[in-house]
Amino acid sequence: MEALFKKHDRLLALTSTAIVREMMNRVNWDAPLIAIRGPRGVGKSTLLLQFAKMRYEPYSREVLYCQMDSVYFSSHTLLDLAELFYQQGGQRLLLDEVHKYPTWSRELKEIYDLYPDMKVVFSSSSLLNVLQGDADLSRRCIPYDMQGLSLREFLLFYKGINITPRTLEEILLHPASLCQEVNAQCRPIACFHEYLQYGYYPFYLRNQTDYYTTMEQVVNYIIDVELPQLCGVDVGNCRKLKALMGILVSSVPYEVDISKLATTIQVHRNTVMGYLNDMGRAKLLNLLYADSQSVKKMQKPDKIYVENANMLYALSTGTVDIGTAREVFVVNQLSHLHQVEYSKKKGDFRIDGKYTVEVGGEGKAFGQIAGVPDSFVLADNIEAPLGHKLPLWAVGFLY
């Protein structure tokens, strides 16, 4: 175990706490068993390391961060580690990428039962259903979902500008305070258009030149490795999944025609539906329904979006339509904390079943939402609110 502590010490020494994600404040770190779920590249490992560095003294042996694909686990079990760590006074285990350890759920359940005063935090792929593994952790584990940087965090990470997060109601009903604060510190329109193209994934800070290449590698890893391992996708169909992703990137927001998609990539209609749901769980796509409570959700989504705007720019083979990028941004930023539904009749989206929003450019008018209560236009290329016409970028300050 000393080898694991040495690696832990090296990683903590290399970890900066100069900028910390808002996620750090959302997690109840005192809970006995916590799951941090999210797609590759959003910063789960960094969050765990920063927590250890901020909460414990250097070289403390009360906390241990370890990667679950470590060579150590080729000859030791997680239970072995937990017992030895506990005997030596350990208080908190931070287990990274637990989905790479085959019997993770059974052993975590046993650790929870055997060592009730030891806390465990583990990260996993967004595809992993941490509450329905081989052992039921539903009454034991508190799951948190992590996604890429918000526009607010982009300003913090890349521009050194720290703006307080706002609630949805503050943004929609009282936008002046936020707009005044942002405009006093930057030119939000320019920053917003930068954000659409890069910066959603924190690894841009480390490698700006190859950012899009790295994003493609992330997408390929999810399709080639995680979907077959965690969702049972036939490895022979991975190329078809990439073809499906290519179709959706080139045509989003996609008006869904499952039969046409099935014919194009030459798989059965039901298989396409399964793939879409898996890709939604993998955070490659956002699937929207006109009524999220409807039985239709068991059939097909009403509209499909790429998960984030950076992915749209990275994977597109042609010029990205700015209208599409705007809608992808709105769905991405709102769906992390709120329920977003596709609006078929008036407006583009319904939020939490209450607010209706129409997304567009500077000249977008209210015609499509006329007479709709609690409705707003989210317009690009404006810096301040004009009644119920709000700057599009404002919804990027929710987290």
C-alpha positions in Angstrom: 0.0 0.0 0.0 2.9 2.3 0.5 3.4 2.4 -3.3 -0.1 3.8 -3.6 0.6 6.5 -1.0 3.7 7.5 -2.9 1.7 7.9 -6.1 -1.0 9.7 -4.1 1.6 12.2 -2.7 3.1 12.8 -6.2 -0.3 13.5 -7.8 -1.3 15.9 -5.0 2.0 17.8 -5.4 1.1 18.3 -9.1 -2.5 19.3 -8.4 -3.3 23.1 -8.3 -6.1 24.4 -6.2 -5.9 27.9 -7.6 -9.2 27.4 -9.4 -11.8 25.0 -8.1 -15.0 23.9 -9.8 -18.4 24.9 -8.4 -19.0 21.2 -8.0 -16.8 21.2 -4.9 -19.4 23.2 -3.1 -22.4 21.1 -4.2 -21.1 17.7 -2.9 -22.0 16.7 0.6 -18.5 15.4 1.4 -19.5 14.1 4.8 -21.8 11.4 3.4 -20.4 7.9 3.9 -20.5 6.8 0.2 -20.5 9.3 -2.7 -20.4 8.7 -6.5 -19.2 11.4 -8.9 -20.4 10.4 -12.4 -19.5 12.1 -15.6 -18.0 11.6 -19.1 -14.3 11.5 -19.7 -12.4 14.8 -19.6 -14.8 16.9 -17.4 -12.4 16.9 -14.4 -13.6 14.2 -12.0 -10.0 13.1 -11.1 -8.9 16.7 -10.5 -11.9 17.3 -8.3 -11.0 14.3 -6.1 -7.3 15.3 -5.9 -8.2 18.9 -5.1 -10.5 17.8 -2.3 -7.8 15.7 -0.7 -5.3 18.6 -1.0 -7.7 21.1 0.4 -9.1 19.0 3.3 -6.0 17.1 4.5 -2.4 18.0 5.6 0.5 17.1 3.2 1.5 13.5 3.5 -1.5 12.7 5.6 -2.2 8.9 5.8 -5.9 9.5 6.7 -6.8 9.9 3.0 -5.8 7.9 0.0 -6.5 8.6 -3.7 -6.0 5.7 -6.0 -6.9 4.8 -9.6 -8.8 1.6 -10.0 -6.9 0.5 -13.1 -3.7 0.5 -11.1 -1.4 -2.5 -11.3 -1.9 -2.8 -7.5 -5.3 -4.3 -8.1 -4.0 -7.1 -10.3 -2.8 -8.8 -7.2 -5.0 -7.2 -4.4 -8.7 -6.7 -4.0 -10.4 -3.4 -3.1 -11.5 -5.1 0.1 -7.9 -5.9 0.9 -6.9 -2.3 0.5 -9.8 -1.0 2.6 -9.0 -3.3 5.5 -5.3 -2.4 5.5 -6.1 1.3 5.1 -8.6 1.2 7.9 -6.3 -0.7 10.3 -3.6 2.0 9.7 -6.0 4.8 10.7 -7.4 5.6 7.3 -10.5 7.8 7.2 -11.4 8.4 3.5 -10.8 6.5 0.3 -11.0 8.3 -3.0 -11.4 5.8 -5.8 -11.0 7.0 -9.4 -12.7 5.3 -12.3 -14.3 2.6 -10.3 -16.0 1.1 -13.4 -12.6 -0.3 -14.4 -12.7 -2.6 -11.4 -15.0 -5.6 -12.2 -16.5 -6.3 -8.7 -16.8 -2.6 -7.7 -20.4 -2.7 -6.4 -20.2 -5.9 -4.3 -17.0 -4.8 -2.6 -18.1 -1.2 -2.0 -21.3 -2.5 -0.3 -19.1 -4.7 1.9 -16.8 -1.8 2.7 -19.8 0.3 3.6 -21.1 -2.4 6.0 -17.8 -3.4 7.5 -16.3 0.1 8.1 -19.2 2.5 8.8 -17.0 5.3 10.1 -14.8 5.3 6.9 -15.9 7.5 4.1 -15.6 6.5 0.4 -15.9 8.7 -2.7 -15.6 7.1 -6.1 -15.8 8.5 -9.6 -17.2 6.6 -12.6 -18.3 6.9 -16.2 -21.6 8.6 -16.7 -22.8 5.3 -18.2 -22.4 3.4 -15.0 -25.6 3.0 -13.0 -24.1 3.1 -9.6 -27.4 2.2 -7.9 -27.9 -1.0 -9.9 -24.7 -2.9 -10.0 -24.3 -6.5 -8.8 -25.0 -5.2 -5.3 -27.8 -2.6 -4.5 -26.2 0.6 -3.4 -29.4 2.7 -3.7 -29.9 3.1 0.1 -26.2 3.7 0.7 -24.8 5.9 -2.1 -25.4 9.6 -2.9 -24.7 10.1 -6.7 -23.6 13.4 -8.2 -23.4 14.1 -12.0 -20.6 16.3 -13.3 -20.3 17.9 -16.6 -18.0 20.3 -18.4 -17.3 23.9 -17.7 -20.2 26.3 -17.7 -19.7 29.7 -19.4 -19.3 31.1 -15.9 -16.5 28.6 -15.1 -15.0 29.3 -18.5 -14.6 33.0 -17.6 -13.0 31.9 -14.3 -10.6 29.3 -15.8 -9.6 31.2 -18.9 -10.1 34.9 -18.1 -9.6 35.1 -14.4 -13.1 36.6 -14.0 -15.1 35.3 -11.0 -18.9 35.8 -11.2 -21.3 34.4 -8.6 -23.6 31.7 -9.9 -27.3 32.6 -10.3 -30.5 30.6 -10.0 -32.7 30.2 -13.1 -35.2 32.5 -11.6 -32.6 35.2 -11.0 -31.5 35.0 -14.6 -34.9 35.0 -16.1 -36.8 37.4 -13.7 -34.0 39.7 -12.5 -31.3 39.6 -15.2 -30.1 43.2 -14.7 -27.8 42.5 -11.8 -26.0 39.6 -13.6 -25.6 41.6 -16.8 -24.3 44.6 -15.1 -21.7 42.5 -13.2 -20.5 40.7 -16.3 -20.4 43.7 -18.6 -18.3 45.6 -16.0 -15.6 42.9 -16.3 -15.6 41.6 -19.9 -17.2 41.8 -23.3 -19.6 38.9 -22.9 -20.5 38.4 -26.5 -16.9 37.8 -27.6 -16.3 35.5 -24.6 -19.5 33.6 -25.4 -18.5 32.9 -29.0 -15.1 31.7 -27.8 -16.8 29.4 -25.3 -18.9 27.8 -28.0 -15.8 26.7 -29.8 -13.5 25.7 -27.0 -13.2 25.5 -23.2 -16.1 23.2 -22.2 -13.5 20.6 -21.3 -10.9 21.7 -18.8 -8.1 19.9 -20.7 -8.0 22.8 -23.1 -5.8 24.5 -20.5 -3.1 21.8 -20.9 -3.2 21.4 -24.7 -4.8 24.1 -26.7 -3.3 23.0 -30.1 -4.7 19.5 -30.0 -7.9 20.3 -28.2 -10.3 19.1 -31.0 -8.1 16.0 -31.6 -8.3 15.2 -27.9 -12.1 15.6 -28.0 -12.3 13.2 -30.9 -10.2 10.7 -28.9 -12.7 11.1 -26.0 -15.6 10.4 -28.3 -13.9 7.4 -29.8 -13.0 6.0 -26.4 -16.6 6.2 -25.2 -17.9 4.5 -28.4 -15.1 1.9 -28.8 -14.6 1.0 -25.1 -17.2 2.2 -22.7 -20.3 1.5 -24.7 -19.3 -2.1 -25.4 -18.2 -2.7 -21.8 -20.9 -0.9 -19.9 -23.9 -1.1 -22.2 -23.2 -4.4 -24.1 -23.0 -2.7 -27.5 -21.7 -5.1 -30.1 -18.1 -4.2 -30.9 -18.8 -4.8 -34.6 -21.3 -2.0 -34.6 -19.0 0.7 -33.1 -18.2 2.0 -36.6 -22.0 2.3 -37.2 -22.3 4.3 -33.9 -19.6 6.7 -35.2 -21.5 7.0 -38.5 -24.6 7.7 -36.5 -22.8 10.4 -34.5 -21.5 11.9 -37.8 -25.1 12.1 -39.2 -26.4 13.8 -36.0 -23.5 16.3 -35.9 -24.1 17.3 -39.5 -27.8 17.8 -39.1 -28.6 18.8 -35.5 -31.0 19.9 -34.2 -32.3 16.6 -35.7 -35.9 16.0 -36.3 -36.0 12.4 -35.4 -36.8 9.8 -38.1 -35.7 6.5 -36.5 -36.6 4.4 -39.6 -34.4 6.7 -41.8 -31.5 6.5 -39.4 -31.8 2.7 -39.2 -31.7 2.4 -43.0 -28.8 4.8 -43.3 -26.5 2.9 -40.8 -28.1 -0.5 -41.7 -29.2 -1.7 -38.3 -32.7 -2.5 -36.9 -35.0 0.3 -35.8 -35.1 -1.0 -32.2 -31.3 -1.2 -32.2 -31.0 2.5 -33.2 -33.3 3.4 -30.3 -31.1 1.5 -27.9 -28.0 3.2 -29.3 -29.5 6.7 -29.0 -30.4 6.1 -25.3 -26.9 4.7 -24.6 -25.3 7.7 -26.3 -27.5 10.0 -24.3 -26.4 8.4 -21.0 -22.8 8.6 -22.3 -23.2 12.4 -22.6 -22.5 12.3 -26.4 -26.1 13.4 -27.1 -29.0 15.3 -25.5 -32.3 13.6 -26.2 -35.3 15.9 -25.9 -39.0 15.0 -25.6 -42.1 17.1 -26.0 -43.4 15.7 -22.8 -40.7 14.1 -20.5 -43.5 12.4 -18.5 -45.1 10.9 -21.5 -45.1 7.2 -22.5 -43.5 8.5 -25.7 -40.2 8.6 -23.9 -40.2 4.9 -24.2 -40.4 5.2 -28.0 -38.3 8.0 -29.5 -37.1 11.5 -28.7 -38.6 14.4 -30.5 -35.3 16.2 -31.0 -31.6 15.2 -30.8 -28.7 17.6 -29.9 -25.0 17.0 -29.7 -24.1 17.2 -26.0 -22.1 20.4 -26.1 -21.2 23.1 -28.6 -17.4 22.3 -28.5 -18.2 18.8 -29.7 -20.2 20.2 -32.5 -17.2 22.3 -33.7 -14.8 19.4 -33.1 -16.7 16.8 -35.1 -18.4 18.8 -37.8 -16.8 18.4 -41.3 -18.3 21.6 -42.5 -19.2 25.1 -41.3 -21.2 25.0 -38.0 -24.6 26.7 -38.2 -24.6 29.3 -35.5 -28.3 28.7 -34.8 -27.6 25.1 -34.1 -24.7 26.1 -31.8 -26.9 28.4 -29.8 -29.6 25.8 -29.2 -27.0 23.2 -28.2 -25.6 25.7 -25.7 -29.0 26.4 -24.2 -29.9 22.7 -23.8 -26.5 21.8 -22.4 -26.4 24.6 -19.8 -30.0 24.2 -18.7 -30.4 20.4 -18.6 -27.6 20.0 -16.0 -29.8 21.4 -13.2 -33.3 21.7 -14.8 -35.8 19.7 -16.9 -35.7 20.7 -20.5 -38.5 19.7 -22.9 -38.8 20.4 -26.6 -41.7 22.7 -27.4 -43.5 21.7 -30.5 -46.0 24.5 -30.7 -44.7 27.8 -29.3 -41.1 28.6 -28.5 -38.1 26.3 -28.6 -38.0 24.8 -25.1 -40.0 24.4 -21.9 -38.0 24.6 -18.7 -39.2 22.8 -15.6 -42.7 22.7 -17.1 -43.1 26.4 -16.4 -40.9 28.7 -18.5 -40.9 28.9 -22.3 -37.8 30.1 -24.2 -37.2 31.0 -27.8 -33.6 31.1 -29.0 -32.2 33.2 -31.8 -30.1 36.1 -32.9 -30.2 39.8 -32.1 -33.3 40.4 -34.3 -35.3 37.5 -32.8 -38.8 38.9 -32.0 -41.7 37.6 -29.7 -44.0 36.4 -32.5 -43.5 32.7 -31.8 -44.2 33.1 -28.1 -46.9 35.8 -28.2 -49.4 35.3 -25.5 -47.4 32.5 -23.7 -47.1 33.2 -20.0 -43.6 33.1 -18.4 -41.9 33.2 -21.9 -38.6 34.7 -22.8 -36.4 35.3 -25.9 -32.8 34.3 -25.4 -31.0 36.5 -28.0 -27.4 36.3 -29.2 -25.3 39.5 -29.7 -26.9 41.6 -27.0 -25.3 42.7 -23.8 -28.3 43.7 -21.7 -31.9 42.7 -21.2 -34.7 44.4 -23.0 -37.8 43.4 -21.1 -38.3 39.6 -21.6 -35.6 39.6 -24.3 -32.4 38.4 -22.5 -28.8 37.9 -23.5 -28.4 34.3 -24.6 -25.1 34.0 -22.7 -26.9 34.7 -19.4 -28.0 31.0 -19.0 -24.3 30.1 -18.8 -24.1 31.3 -15.2 -26.2 28.6 -13.5 -23.2 26.7 -12.1 
